[in-house]
């Protein structure tokens, strides 16, 4: 009798990414992945010690994909903005995996490449070294939160999206002006969360980087 096929690490990660595209981290399990590959869980644990380690490896591949097309150009703000947009676009192609990254993070090569580039860019901004780690952390949290939020919106069905838009219109345009006077005043101009996500992403990130730049100028 022929033995079971031995799956490579890349093949396991490909299969895991496919399962996560059609589900989420909560429903994902090593047992389901093993069944998809036609093997048993113990064979996968030879490659990854736990489900969390496997998920982190999947997320890291997205970061590596983002770095494939990234080229550091411009000043430190342009570099961080370009890098953030590359990461955003990479997770935009696989939005279900954005939640995995936000929850489990990554300690692989992709993560180190992202950290190296942001830290290096910040170091050229003029910030003193002792302030750079905290500044990096704020920027990383901001980018991860924006990407996860956008990914959550992008994974809803068209029917769910339309239902959400209708609920938003009811909440805004139907607001009682006596109870919610400010909302009623801005009702026709306020926009739902799903509108102009790219512009919002860039503007929020630009505001954070402008804050860093202002801090440097006041020294």
Residue, then its C-alpha position, 0 to 999 in steps of 0.5 A: x500500500x502506498x504511503x500518505x502523500x507528504x505535503x510541503x509547507x507551502x502546499x499546506x499554507x496554500x490550502x490553509x489560505x483557501x479555507x480561510x478565504x471561505x471561512x474565518x479564523x474561528x471556524x478554521x481548524x487543523x482537523x479541517x485543513x487535514x481533511x482537505x488535504x486528505x491526511x491526518x492532523x499529526x502530519x501537519x503538526x510536523x510543520x506547525x506546532x499549533x493552529x496559531x503558529x499556522x495562522x501566523x504563517x498564513x498572515x506572513x505570506x500576505x505581508x511578503x506579497x505586499x513587499x514583493x511590489x514595494x519599492x522605497x521611494x520619496x521621503x519618509x512619509x511617502x515611504x510609509x504611505x506607499x508601504x501601508x497602501x501595498x499592505x492594504x492592497x495585499x489584504x484587499x485581495x484576501x480580505x478574510x485574512x486581514x482579521x487573522x493578521x489583526x488577531x494573531x500578528x506575525x513574526x515571520x520574514x514578511x513581518x520583519x520586512x515591514x517593521x524594518x522599513x517603517x522603523x528605517x523611514x521613521x529614523x530618517x524623519x528626524x525623530x530621536x531614536x528613543x521615540x521611534x519604537x512608540x511612534x512605530x507602534x502607533x502607526x502599526x496599530x492604526x494601519x492594522x485597524x484600518x485594514x481590518x475594518x475595511x476588510x470586514x466591510x468588503x466581505x459582506x454580500x451585496x444583499x447585506x451591503x444594501x441592507x446596511x445602507x438602508x439602515x444607515x439612511x434610516x438612522x441618519x435621515x430618520x433621526x428625530x431632530x429634537x432628540x438628535x439635533x446635531x445628527x439631523x443637521x448633518x444627516x444629508x452629508x454624513x457618510x456610511x462606513x463603507x464609503x470612500x474607504x481608500x480616501x479615508x485610509x490615506x487621510x487618516x494615515x496622513x494625519x498621523x504622519x503629519x503629527x509626527x512631522x510636527x513633533x520633529x519641527x518643534x524640536 
